[in-house]
Amino acid sequence: MRKVPRPFKMPWGNGMVVKEVSITSQYHEPTVQLLQFDNGDRAIRFCSYNKGKFSRSPLMIDEKDLRKLGNAIKKAKEISKLISRLS
């Protein structure tokens, strides 16, 4: 597991990864992160890790792994609450 909180830097702002859920799939670790920017804004990042390194590729999740990731998200209340706004 990766240490949380931990810093991130983006061209439009810096902050901390304050929550993170991930699962292990056949090819990578699909991951959902709650980002807290230094100005107080929050965002959800859908990403993945491959062999322990952040992947800059689009997140792809095999349909057989969706329920597994969904169950992991349910355990992270803050992430789950924000994602519920999608519907």
Order of alpha helices (4+ residues) and beta strands (2+ residues): beta-beta-beta-beta-beta-alpha-alpha
